[in-house]
Amino acid sequence: MALDQVVRDNLVRSEAGAAWIADLESVVARVREEWKLDRLGPPYPGGSHALAAPVRLPDRSAAVLKVPFLDEENRHEAEALRRYDGDGAVRLLAFDDRSGAMLLEQAQPGTPLEDHPDRRDAIVIGCAVLRRLRRPVPAPHPFTLVTDKARAWAREFDAQLEQTTDPATRALLTNAAAAARELSSGSGPAYLVNSDAHLGNVLASQREPWLLIDPKPLVGDPAFDAGYLVDWLIGDDPSARNAERMVTAVASELDVPRDRVRSWAIVRAIDNYLWSLREHDEDPTPYLAEATALTTSG
């Protein structure tokens, strides 16, 4: 079964991932038969934990088959797409609850918003999409609460402090842990939010100018989206000046408080730092630079 090499390399490291790869061909064969799919194309590049490939529907129209390696982040992707119902995101056409496989609307031409020649315009467009996707989620629902996630991050940051001797890194961990604890006590309307909101996941489309793909849904503070987007935006220039500019721009476009945007972005940067330590072959330096820029800006 053809699989993007990056996805294969990411998953083969674990026993569960290797088992998923071994079973992928049979899963694809089964859903192709059930959904009457034709002409499975080569997988799209750029993924990390899923097969995503173009297919043809029985009426010869184009769609995308996505088979994810299910984890905490993506387990409820299909449910989020159901609730969006095509309003700012690609449509969910079919779902296989045995494997998590999804048949999705294909965004055509599919150019990512990150390729837009004007970054300021791209931020405005991306934030407009996120505002459309923001909607209340009454209980009961299956999604993880942002406040629960923040509490877990605070515990992780505190635990890392016990293993860290560098004074500058300790200061960043302490600040991020405090921010996460404050964010964990948030109250107010519970909105559907996205832990992977960035301009690479907003694609040009014919049905609408821009559509979101690959949601990683949670429920809680609407500023959560903004923090993740800011962290992504400052990756190429982790300076205090750029961090302040991005925090201000995104907070304004999403109509959320600047202080919460900054706090969520700091938490995201330190979460990425801990992820890089677990991966061993990832350089943690960029994430510490982002956290520093966000902490010293403003």
JODAHU-V510079 format. One record per pair of residues at least 12 apart in sequence whose C-alpha atoms are under 10 Angstrom apart, sorted by the first residue. I is the first residue (numbers start at 1). J is the second residue. Records with the same first field share a line. If there is no record, write none. Layout:
# JODAHU-V510079
I=J ; J
This chain:
# JODAHU-V510079
1=21 ; 22 ; 23 ; 24 ; 25 ; 26 ; 28 ; 42 ; 51
2=24 ; 25 ; 41 ; 42 ; 43 ; 51 ; 53
3=21 ; 24 ; 42 ; 43 ; 44 ; 45 ; 50 ; 51 ; 52 ; 53
4=42 ; 43 ; 44 ; 45 ; 46 ; 47 ; 48 ; 49 ; 50 ; 51 ; 52 ; 53
5=43 ; 45 ; 46 ; 47 ; 48
6=45 ; 46 ; 47 ; 48 ; 49
7=21 ; 45 ; 46 ; 47 ; 48 ; 49 ; 50 ; 51 ; 69
8=21 ; 48 ; 49 ; 50 ; 51
9=48 ; 49
10=47 ; 48 ; 49 ; 279
11=48 ; 49 ; 50 ; 69
16=69
17=49 ; 69 ; 70
20=50 ; 67 ; 68 ; 69 ; 70 ; 99
21=50 ; 51 ; 69
24=51 ; 67 ; 68 ; 69 ; 99
27=67 ; 96 ; 98 ; 99 ; 100 ; 101
28=40 ; 51 ; 65 ; 66 ; 67 ; 99 ; 101
31=65 ; 67 ; 94 ; 95 ; 96 ; 99 ; 101 ; 102 ; 103
32=55 ; 56 ; 57 ; 65 ; 103
34=96
35=57 ; 58 ; 93 ; 94 ; 95 ; 96 ; 103
36=56 ; 57 ; 58 ; 59
37=55 ; 56 ; 57 ; 58 ; 59 ; 60 ; 62 ; 63 ; 65 ; 103
38=54 ; 55 ; 56 ; 57 ; 58 ; 60 ; 62
39=53 ; 54 ; 55 ; 56 ; 57 ; 60 ; 62
40=53 ; 54 ; 55 ; 56 ; 63 ; 64 ; 65
41=53 ; 54 ; 55 ; 56 ; 64 ; 65
42=54 ; 55
43=64 ; 65 ; 66
44=64
46=200
47=214
48=68 ; 69
49=67 ; 68 ; 69 ; 70 ; 71 ; 74
50=66 ; 67 ; 68 ; 69 ; 70 ; 74 ; 101
51=64 ; 65 ; 66 ; 67 ; 68 ; 69 ; 101
52=64 ; 65 ; 66 ; 67 ; 68 ; 101 ; 102 ; 103 ; 104
53=65 ; 66 ; 67 ; 103 ; 106
54=66 ; 103 ; 104 ; 105 ; 106
55=103 ; 104 ; 106
57=103
61=105 ; 106
62=104 ; 105 ; 106 ; 107 ; 108
63=91 ; 93 ; 103 ; 104 ; 105 ; 106 ; 107 ; 108
64=92 ; 93 ; 102 ; 103 ; 104 ; 105 ; 106 ; 107
65=93 ; 94 ; 95 ; 101 ; 102 ; 103 ; 104 ; 105 ; 106
66=95 ; 100 ; 101 ; 102 ; 103 ; 104 ; 214
67=95 ; 96 ; 99 ; 100 ; 101 ; 102 ; 103
68=99 ; 100 ; 101 ; 102
69=99 ; 100 ; 101
70=99 ; 100 ; 101
72=143 ; 144 ; 216 ; 217
73=143 ; 144 ; 194 ; 195 ; 196 ; 215 ; 216 ; 217 ; 218
74=100 ; 195 ; 214 ; 215 ; 216 ; 217 ; 218
75=100 ; 142 ; 143 ; 216 ; 217
76=100 ; 142 ; 143 ; 144 ; 215 ; 216 ; 217 ; 218
77=92 ; 100 ; 102 ; 143 ; 194 ; 213 ; 214 ; 215 ; 216 ; 217 ; 218
78=91 ; 92 ; 93 ; 94 ; 95 ; 96 ; 97 ; 100 ; 101 ; 102 ; 103 ; 104 ; 214 ; 215 ; 216 ; 217
79=92 ; 95 ; 141 ; 142 ; 143 ; 215 ; 217
80=92 ; 133 ; 142 ; 143 ; 192 ; 193 ; 194 ; 214 ; 215 ; 216 ; 217 ; 218
81=93 ; 104 ; 133 ; 212 ; 213 ; 214 ; 215 ; 217
82=94 ; 95
83=133 ; 135 ; 137 ; 192
84=132 ; 133 ; 134 ; 135 ; 192 ; 212
85=133
86=105 ; 133 ; 207 ; 208 ; 211 ; 212
87=129 ; 132 ; 133 ; 208 ; 211 ; 212
88=128 ; 129 ; 130 ; 131 ; 132 ; 133 ; 134 ; 202 ; 208 ; 209 ; 210 ; 211 ; 212 ; 213
89=105 ; 107 ; 129 ; 130 ; 132 ; 133 ; 201 ; 202 ; 203 ; 208 ; 210 ; 211 ; 212 ; 213 ; 214 ; 215
90=104 ; 105 ; 106 ; 107 ; 202 ; 203 ; 205 ; 207 ; 208 ; 210 ; 211 ; 212 ; 213 ; 214 ; 215
91=103 ; 104 ; 105 ; 106 ; 107 ; 211 ; 212 ; 213
92=104 ; 105 ; 106
93=105
104=213
105=207 ; 213
106=203 ; 205 ; 206 ; 207 ; 211 ; 213
107=202 ; 203 ; 204 ; 205 ; 206 ; 207 ; 208 ; 209 ; 210 ; 211 ; 212 ; 213
108=203 ; 204 ; 205 ; 206 ; 207 ; 208 ; 209 ; 210 ; 211
109=203 ; 204 ; 205 ; 206
110=201 ; 202 ; 203 ; 204 ; 205 ; 206 ; 210 ; 211
111=200 ; 201 ; 202 ; 203 ; 204 ; 205 ; 210
112=198 ; 199 ; 200 ; 201 ; 202 ; 203 ; 204 ; 205 ; 210 ; 211 ; 212
113=125 ; 126 ; 198 ; 199 ; 200 ; 201 ; 202 ; 203 ; 204 ; 210 ; 211 ; 212
114=126 ; 198 ; 199 ; 200 ; 201 ; 202 ; 203 ; 233
115=199 ; 200 ; 203
116=199
119=199 ; 233
120=246 ; 249 ; 250
122=199 ; 202
123=198 ; 199 ; 229 ; 230 ; 233 ; 246 ; 249 ; 250 ; 253
124=249 ; 250 ; 252 ; 253 ; 254
125=199 ; 202 ; 209 ; 210 ; 253
126=197 ; 198 ; 199 ; 200 ; 201 ; 202 ; 203 ; 210 ; 211 ; 212 ; 229 ; 250 ; 253 ; 254
127=197 ; 198 ; 199 ; 225 ; 226 ; 229 ; 249 ; 250 ; 251 ; 252 ; 253 ; 254 ; 255
128=210 ; 253 ; 254
129=202 ; 210 ; 211 ; 212 ; 254
130=193 ; 194 ; 197 ; 198 ; 202 ; 211 ; 212 ; 222 ; 225 ; 226 ; 253 ; 254
131=193 ; 222 ; 225 ; 253 ; 254 ; 255
133=191 ; 192 ; 193 ; 194 ; 212
134=190 ; 191 ; 192 ; 193 ; 194 ; 219 ; 222 ; 225 ; 254
135=189 ; 190 ; 191 ; 192 ; 193 ; 219 ; 222
136=189 ; 190 ; 191 ; 192 ; 193 ; 219 ; 220 ; 222
137=189 ; 190 ; 191 ; 192 ; 193 ; 218 ; 219 ; 220
138=189 ; 190 ; 191 ; 192 ; 219
139=190
141=219
142=217 ; 218 ; 219
143=192 ; 193 ; 216 ; 217 ; 218 ; 219 ; 220
144=217 ; 218 ; 219 ; 220
145=184 ; 190 ; 191 ; 192 ; 193 ; 217 ; 218 ; 219 ; 220 ; 221
146=183 ; 184 ; 185 ; 186 ; 190 ; 191 ; 192 ; 193 ; 194 ; 195 ; 217 ; 218 ; 219 ; 220 ; 221 ; 222 ; 224
147=180 ; 181 ; 182 ; 183 ; 184 ; 185 ; 186 ; 187 ; 218 ; 219 ; 220 ; 221
148=183 ; 184 ; 185 ; 219 ; 220
149=180 ; 183 ; 184 ; 218
150=177 ; 179 ; 180 ; 181 ; 182 ; 183 ; 184 ; 185 ; 186 ; 264 ; 267
151=177 ; 180 ; 181 ; 182 ; 183 ; 184 ; 185
152=177 ; 180 ; 181 ; 184
153=176 ; 177 ; 179 ; 180 ; 181 ; 184 ; 267 ; 268 ; 270 ; 271
154=173 ; 174 ; 176 ; 177 ; 178 ; 179 ; 180 ; 181 ; 182 ; 183 ; 184 ; 267 ; 271
155=177 ; 180 ; 181
156=173 ; 177 ; 270 ; 271 ; 274
157=170 ; 172 ; 173 ; 174 ; 175 ; 176 ; 177 ; 178 ; 180 ; 267 ; 270 ; 271 ; 274
158=170 ; 173 ; 174 ; 176 ; 177 ; 178
159=173 ; 177
160=173 ; 174 ; 274
161=173 ; 174 ; 177
168=288 ; 292
169=270 ; 288 ; 291 ; 292
171=292 ; 295
172=266 ; 267 ; 269 ; 270 ; 288 ; 291 ; 292 ; 295
173=266 ; 267 ; 270 ; 271 ; 273 ; 288 ; 291
175=263 ; 266 ; 267 ; 270 ; 291 ; 295
176=263 ; 264 ; 265 ; 266 ; 267 ; 268 ; 269 ; 270 ; 271 ; 291 ; 295
177=266 ; 267 ; 270
178=263 ; 267
179=260 ; 262 ; 263 ; 264 ; 265 ; 266 ; 267
180=263 ; 264 ; 266 ; 267 ; 268
182=260 ; 263
183=221 ; 224 ; 260 ; 263 ; 264 ; 267
184=220 ; 221
186=220 ; 221
187=220 ; 221
188=220 ; 221 ; 222
189=219 ; 220 ; 221 ; 222
190=218 ; 219 ; 220 ; 221 ; 222
191=217 ; 218 ; 219 ; 220 ; 221 ; 222 ; 223 ; 224
192=216 ; 217 ; 218 ; 219 ; 220 ; 221 ; 222 ; 224 ; 225
193=215 ; 216 ; 217 ; 218 ; 219 ; 220 ; 221 ; 222 ; 223 ; 224 ; 225 ; 226
194=214 ; 215 ; 216 ; 217 ; 218 ; 219 ; 220 ; 222 ; 224 ; 225 ; 226 ; 228 ; 229
195=215 ; 216 ; 217 ; 218 ; 219 ; 224 ; 225 ; 226 ; 227 ; 228 ; 229 ; 268
196=213 ; 214 ; 215 ; 216 ; 217 ; 225 ; 228 ; 229 ; 232
197=212 ; 213 ; 214 ; 215 ; 216 ; 217 ; 224 ; 225 ; 226 ; 227 ; 228 ; 229 ; 230 ; 232
198=212 ; 225 ; 226 ; 228 ; 229 ; 230 ; 231 ; 232 ; 233
199=212 ; 229 ; 232 ; 233
200=212 ; 213 ; 214 ; 232
201=213 ; 214 ; 215
202=214
221=256 ; 260 ; 264
222=254 ; 255 ; 256 ; 257 ; 260 ; 261
223=250 ; 251 ; 254 ; 255 ; 256 ; 257 ; 258 ; 259 ; 260 ; 261 ; 262 ; 263 ; 264 ; 265
224=256 ; 260 ; 261 ; 262 ; 263 ; 264 ; 265 ; 268
225=250 ; 254 ; 256 ; 261 ; 264 ; 265
226=246 ; 247 ; 249 ; 250 ; 251 ; 252 ; 253 ; 254 ; 255 ; 256 ; 257 ; 258 ; 260 ; 261 ; 262 ; 264 ; 265
227=246 ; 247 ; 250 ; 251 ; 258 ; 259 ; 260 ; 261 ; 262 ; 263 ; 264 ; 265 ; 266 ; 267 ; 268 ; 269
228=261 ; 262 ; 264 ; 265 ; 266 ; 267 ; 268 ; 269
229=246 ; 247 ; 250 ; 261 ; 264 ; 265 ; 268
230=242 ; 243 ; 244 ; 245 ; 246 ; 247 ; 248 ; 249 ; 250 ; 251 ; 261 ; 262 ; 264 ; 265 ; 266 ; 268 ; 269 ; 290 ; 294
231=243 ; 246 ; 247 ; 261 ; 262 ; 264 ; 265 ; 266 ; 267 ; 268 ; 269 ; 272 ; 287 ; 290 ; 291 ; 294
232=246 ; 265 ; 268 ; 269 ; 290
233=246 ; 247 ; 250
234=246 ; 247 ; 265 ; 289 ; 290 ; 293 ; 294
235=269 ; 286 ; 287 ; 289 ; 290
236=286 ; 290
237=286 ; 289 ; 290 ; 293
238=286 ; 287 ; 288 ; 289 ; 290 ; 291 ; 292 ; 293 ; 294
239=289 ; 290 ; 291 ; 292 ; 293 ; 294 ; 296 ; 297
240=289 ; 290 ; 291 ; 292 ; 293 ; 294 ; 295 ; 296 ; 297 ; 298
241=293 ; 294 ; 296 ; 297 ; 298
242=293 ; 294 ; 297
243=262 ; 265 ; 290 ; 291 ; 292 ; 293 ; 294 ; 295 ; 296 ; 297 ; 298
244=258 ; 262 ; 293 ; 294 ; 295 ; 296 ; 297 ; 298
245=297 ; 298
246=261 ; 262 ; 294
247=259 ; 260 ; 261 ; 262 ; 263 ; 265 ; 294 ; 297 ; 298
248=261 ; 262 ; 298
258=298
259=298
262=291 ; 294 ; 295 ; 297 ; 298
263=291 ; 294 ; 295
265=290 ; 291 ; 294 ; 295
266=287 ; 288 ; 290 ; 291 ; 292 ; 293 ; 294 ; 295
267=291
268=287 ; 290 ; 291
269=284 ; 286 ; 287 ; 288 ; 289 ; 290 ; 291 ; 292 ; 294
270=284 ; 287 ; 288 ; 290 ; 291 ; 292
271=287
272=284 ; 286 ; 287 ; 288 ; 291
273=285 ; 286 ; 287 ; 288 ; 289 ; 290 ; 291
274=287 ; 288
275=287
